[in-house]
């Protein structure tokens, strides 16, 4: 198997995983233990040439994830702040 063959197989596997789980690029990268840029390149550049139908499904998921990105970020910040705030106690004599 050549290097390009393995990249093509990887792109299809990534596409199938994202389509099945509807996960984010970051989640897919974590699952496959690779960089987000690699995942993004595989599913946006390689996958359309290999499996256009699968690529279209993945594109819709990525577009949706992009549209709600600001909501996820806000929620993550809210959770982070909730854990780092000191608890307020009242002084009693």
N, C-alpha and C positions, 0 to 999 in steps of 0.2 A: 504494500500500500504506500503510495507516495504521500508527501507532505500535504499536497492539495487535496488528495482523497480524504485524509484524516480530518482536515479542516471542514470539508464538505459534510462529512458524517457528523462532525461536532455541531455544525450549524443546524442540521436537520434535528438532531437530538435536543438541542436547545429550543428550537421552535416547537417541537412536540411537547416538551416540558412546560414551556410558557403557555401553550394553548390548553393543556390539560389542567394546569393549576391556576391559571390566570394570575401568576405572580408578577412581581416587578423585575426589572433587569437586575437590580441589586440582589434580590432574593435568588434569582437564577444563578448569578455569579457566585453567590455564597454556596449554593447547593453543589455547583460543579467545580468549586474551588478555583476560580479564575477571575480576572479583572472585569469590571463593568464595561469598559471600553471594548474588550474582546467580545463579550456577549452582544453588545449593541452592534458592533461591526458584523458579526456573524448573522444576526437576524435581520439586519436592514440592508446589507450588501450581498452576502452570499446566498442566503435563503431564497430571496425572490427569483434568482436564476435557477435554483434547484427544484423548489416546490412552491410555485406561485400561489396556489390555493392556501396552503399552510401559512405562507408568508402574509397573506391578506388577513387571516384570523389573528396572527400574532400582532400585526400592525394595529388592528382595532383595539387589542388589549393594551398595547403600549400607548396608543393615543388616549385611551381612557385613563390609564395610570398618570399620564402627563396632566390631564385635565383636573385630577384630584390631588395632585402633588402638594399644592398649597394647603389643603386640608390635613394631609398626613403630617406635613411639617409643623403645622400649628398644634396638632395633637401631641406630637413628640416633644415640642417645647413645653407644652402644658404639663406633661408627665415629668419632664426633667425638673421643672421648677417646683413641682409638688414634692419631689423627693429631696430637694436641696434646701428648702425653706426650713429655718429653725422653728421649732414649736414654741408658741407663746405660753408662758406660764405667768401666773400672778404671784406676787409676793405676799406671803401671809406672815403675820407677827405672832 
